[in-house]
């Protein structure tokens, strides 16, 4: 599942880093905190690896 925005991609990257133990889980805030708890490492990898070209900064609801 590709990320829908640059912000979502960055949150997934932060959550993935915490899940792997590279950064502290206490440093996570907002969406990245809930992503880390609810998503698998593979799902986070897919979101974080989305190509950025053409992605909006924030997705419009």
Secondary structure, DSSP 8 states (H G I E B T S, - for coil): ---SBHHHHHHHHHHHHHHHTSS-GGG--HHHHHHHHHS-HHHHHHHHT---TT-BSS---
